[in-house]
Amino acid sequence: MVTTIVASLATSLLASSVSHSSPSTASLFFTKLRSSSGLRFSFAVAPSFSRRAQFMAHTLARATLGLTQPANIELPKISIAAKEIDVAEWKGDILSVGVTEKDMAKDENSRFLNSILKKLDDLLGGLLAEASSEEDFTGKAGQSTVLRLPGLGSKRVGLIGLGQSASFPAAFRGLGEAVASTAKTAQACSVAVVLASSEGFSNELKLNAASAIASGTVLGIHEDNRYKSESKKPQLKSVDILGLGTGPELEKKLKYAEDVSHAIIFGRELVNSPANVLTPAALATEASKIGSLYSDVLSANILTAEQCKELKMGSYLGVAAASANPPHFIHLCYKPPSGPIKTKLALVGKGLTFDSGGYNIKTGPGCSIDVMKIDMGGSAAVLGAAKALGQIKPSGVEVHFIVASCENMISGTGMRPGDIVTASNGKTIEVNNTDAEGRLTLADALVYACNQGVEKIVDLATLTGACVVALGPSIAGVFTPSDDLAKEVFDASEASGEKFWRMPLEESYWESMKSGVADMVNTGGRQGGAITAALFLKQFVDEKIQWMHIDLAGPVWNDKKRVATGFGISTLVEWVLKNSS
């Protein structure tokens, strides 16, 4: 009953404000039609409402949505240090040993051949080898066992499998996550991590391995409990990384890992936040906080709907028109504290804080409407990268972080199938599917990015289910006409350990995107849907600018754990650093 009254009141406010709106505020976007005689007609497609009524409607909408506010939980403070001490002399709760399948080889007397495992086993009177056999631990990736054995400085010894070999960041990051998991289970305060075989590692590999272990541990220990009434605080306070060297260079690498990990946690928490909390306004507030926190290198500019209208962003505003929560166009700009700027980059993220599908509403099995809060995963990657870069402060590079944030909802003011919207570069789009809304918001965001004088643009979006079907839940699809840019980003992904796969931009598929009454439609057929989506975005990028589209609809979300992954942030940071001096 109360809900009905509030909804009716909100509807009355909207209707009243529309009837009293002035011609200058009567629409959020316009579509221009040209007749053969050259006459121009401007049709108001989506009526708006006064700011006062808009605020009141927004307040009423929020008031009925659960009164939920996230708890203010501080990130766990973990001291991570690289040390060169004998594993047998280390004192603490858990000594974790990362082992490959080869490391688990034994002689005819069932004793380890690996020097570190043999040393530990000798001190334990052969119990380590015996226990590993009883536990059927072979060193396969994903295996782990923790044993409480007397005879060492540590209270427990953990064996963590790395698979056949370990030389990539993903394996070492997984080791760190496994260490965090065992620490949480045992409620350990102090752990040490050592690799059973690191003798042949180059200095660079040792640095990268230590960094990945540190990152995995920080990310693994974190749990997003902001929306739970009760939660346990992790006990882990210190992590010692043994056997991979010491010194200023390694300390700097560990600090970098900490900065990026905290940015990934920030990105995860953005995506995890429900749409009744993380509205477009709330996302813009988070972006502004980043700008304030690192005001020495970052500036924030949040554009209102009226300002976006002045910039003729009809495509973006068309998507936003149905929601009581107004759109917020986010623009952060990073400039180094000193020195010349050699390269200008832009990172553009899709920022749909909720996607109902609009009039083409998401229905039926597999529509995933219950997790459509994740449709701002691209913006989380972009803002997470901004947070990390504000802390790291690379030189020689200017970076623009751009998000066209809004909701895709259903109402009498909303965009309808068959409507034609006009983007800020003048191109017209026939909307044949309101659930292909992300590309409409990105169209104006890309035009805006091009106008910032940048040389390279990377956009990230949870854009298509087709990409998930093609590449599965762990790999992002990459679309770009630039081989040079592809190489840069794939080199960055090797350092980050995130998985990407380059997809074709098949120009012949554009035929399915042609409209009889506008420049284009916003969706083609079911076949090659991820490709046609990328081809659509390409229409809004200056040909002189190197551009890449990343479809991260799969890896942005861990469906098994029902939490966000923070995908894309570490790769973006690596890419920007590779472009800095």
Secondary structure as UniProt FT lines:
FT   HELIX           2..19
FT   HELIX           23..25
FT   STRAND          30..34
FT   TURN            36..37
FT   STRAND          40..44
FT   HELIX           51..63
FT   TURN            64..67
FT   STRAND          79..83
FT   TURN            87..89
FT   STRAND          92..99
FT   HELIX           102..104
FT   TURN            108..109
FT   HELIX           115..123
FT   TURN            124..126
FT   HELIX           127..134
FT   TURN            135..136
FT   TURN            141..142
FT   STRAND          144..147
FT   STRAND          154..161
FT   HELIX           169..186
FT   STRAND          190..195
FT   TURN            199..200
FT   HELIX           203..221
FT   TURN            226..227
FT   STRAND          238..242
FT   HELIX           248..272
FT   TURN            275..277
FT   HELIX           280..293
FT   TURN            294..297
FT   STRAND          298..303
FT   HELIX           305..310
FT   TURN            311..312
FT   HELIX           314..320
FT   TURN            321..322
FT   STRAND          328..334
FT   STRAND          343..355
FT   TURN            358..359
FT   TURN            365..366
FT   HELIX           369..376
FT   HELIX           377..392
FT   STRAND          397..408
FT   TURN            412..413
FT   TURN            417..418
FT   STRAND          420..422
FT   TURN            424..425
FT   STRAND          428..430
FT   TURN            434..435
FT   HELIX           438..450
FT   TURN            451..453
FT   STRAND          456..461
FT   HELIX           465..471
FT   STRAND          476..479
FT   HELIX           483..496
FT   STRAND          500..502
FT   HELIX           507..513
FT   STRAND          520..521
FT   TURN            527..528
FT   HELIX           529..538
FT   TURN            539..540
FT   TURN            543..544
FT   STRAND          546..551
FT   TURN            553..556
FT   STRAND          557..558
FT   TURN            559..562
FT   STRAND          563..564
FT   TURN            567..568
FT   HELIX           569..579
//
